[in-house]
Amino acid sequence: MEYTTLGSTGLKVSVAGLGCGGPSRLGMRNDSQSANHAIALVKQAVDLGVNFLDTAQTYGTEPIVGKAIAGTPRERLVISTKKTLPAEDHPDPAGEVVKGLEQSLKLIGTDYIDVYHLHGVEPKDYEFAKNRLMPVMRRLKEQGKIRFIGVTEGFVVDPSHTMLQESLKEKLWDVVMVGFSLLNPSARKNLWPLTKANGTGVLDMFAVRRALSQPERLKEVCGELIQKGRISKNDLDANDPLGFLLRESDAASLPEAAYRFCRHEPGVDVVLTGTGNPAHLKENVTAILKPPLPKVALERLDRLFGGLDSLTGN
Ligand SMILES: NC(=O)c1ccc[n+]([C@@H]2O[C@H](COP(=O)([O-])OP(=O)(O)OC[C@H]3O[C@@H](n4cnc5c(N)ncnc54)[C@H](OP(=O)(O)O)[C@@H]3O)[C@@H](O)[C@H]2O)c1
C-alpha cells in the first residue's frame, strides 16, 4: 500500500480507501450477502493495507466496520462516517447531530471519529448546514469526539460542484468528499484550486459507479451525450465507447482504468472503492497502486470528457 497525508489534517491515509456505501454497501444493499461476508471484506481491505474506512449513519455498515476492526489498534485506522442532515424544521438540529454521533461511536465501537461529515449537502442545504449545523460540528471537534470536519457533496443533483465551490471559499471544511471520474473531471477546474489553497483533504467518490463497471450502462450514457451534441459521433464508437482506452493503455479493464485515472489526479488524496466482491476489492486495490495511464490515452479522454460537468456515472 502507498500512504499520503490527507490535506493539512496530518492524517496518514492509504491512497485506496474502502467505501462501505454506494451501490454495493459491502454486498449488503439487497440483503444478497450476509453480515459475515461484509465483515470479511473490511478485514480483507485492512489486510491489504487500507487504513481509510468510509461509512455513514444511513449505510447500515457502521456495525460491520465496528466488528471488523475490533482487533485492530485504533490508531492504525482512519474512520470516516457521516451524519444525515436533519430536516430544516427539526426542533433541535444540533441535538440531532450530537445524537447521531453518539450512535455512530457506539456502533463502530470507538470513542472518536477521525473525519465526521455532513452527508450529501446539496446547494439548497448549504445555508442551513453552515448556520445551524456547523456550530455543533465545531463543538464536537473541540471536545475531541471528532478530529476533523468533513462534507460530502450531493453529486447526483450537483455534478458541477456548486455547493463546494461556494463553501470552499468560506473555508468551512477540513476534508471534502467529491465526485470525480474520467467521465466528469470538472473538479479539476472548479475545486482543486480551492482545496489546494486551503489545504483541504480530498476523498474521491464515484470513480467507477455503474457507467464504468457495466458496459450497457456506458453505452446508454455515451449515447445520450452524442444525442445531445455534447460529443460528436465521429469521435466515439457508440457500440464500444471506451474501447480505445483498453487498446491504448495497459489497463486490463475499465474499472482498472477508471481507478488509475483518479489515483493519479493531482488534487485527490484518497480514492474510495466500493464493492461487495472480494475479488473486485483485490483487483481495485492493485489497480490503484498501478502507474498512471499513458499520456496518449489521457489526452484522448480529456478531449472527449474534459469539458463536461454533467455526468455522474450512475
Ligand atoms: N454523497 C456521499 O456521501 C456519497 C455518495 C456516494 C458514495 N459515497 C462513498 O464513496 C464510496 C465509493 O463509491 P461507490 O461505492 O459508488 O464506488 P465505486 O467504486 O465508484 O463503484 C462501485 C460500483 O462498481 C462496481 N465495481 C467495483 N469494482 C469493480 C470491478 N473490479 N469490476 C466490476 N465492477 C466493479 C461495484 O459492484 P461490485 O459490488 O459488483 O464490485 C459497484 O457497483 C461509497 O462506498 C461511499 O463510501 C459517498
The ligand as an ORCA input file, in Angstrom:
! r2SCAN-3c Opt
* xyz 0 1
  N     -22.666     11.691     -1.069
  C     -21.988     10.754     -0.443
  O     -21.686     10.912      0.698
  C     -21.546      9.501     -1.148
  C     -22.174      9.123     -2.317
  C     -21.685      8.002     -2.962
  C     -20.602      7.305     -2.448
  N     -20.022      7.680     -1.280
  C     -18.894      6.927     -0.701
  O     -17.968      6.663     -1.738
  C     -17.733      5.262     -1.783
  C     -17.339      4.863     -3.179
  O     -18.446      4.971     -4.054
  P     -19.041      3.684     -4.739
  O     -19.283      2.647     -3.707
  O     -20.135      4.130     -5.581
  O     -17.783      3.145     -5.538
  P     -17.248      2.955     -6.944
  O     -16.001      2.318     -6.571
  O     -17.218      4.165     -7.803
  O     -18.282      1.954     -7.700
  C     -18.817      0.842     -7.101
  C     -19.566      0.021     -8.155
  O     -18.642     -0.521     -9.084
  C     -18.685     -1.945     -9.057
  N     -17.289     -2.414     -9.110
  C     -16.301     -2.099     -8.243
  N     -15.162     -2.711     -8.612
  C     -15.422     -3.440     -9.715
  C     -14.631     -4.300    -10.545
  N     -13.340     -4.506    -10.289
  N     -15.245     -4.884    -11.599
  C     -16.552     -4.678    -11.869
  N     -17.341     -3.871    -11.117
  C     -16.788     -3.255    -10.044
  C     -19.320     -2.321     -7.756
  O     -20.012     -3.561     -7.878
  P     -19.481     -4.908     -7.141
  O     -20.062     -4.890     -5.771
  O     -20.030     -5.982     -8.003
  O     -17.979     -4.862     -7.148
  C     -20.286     -1.150     -7.534
  O     -21.482     -1.358     -8.250
  C     -19.044      4.665     -1.264
  O     -18.916      3.322     -0.894
  C     -19.307      5.587     -0.120
  O     -18.491      5.234      0.970
  C     -20.483      8.778     -0.636
*
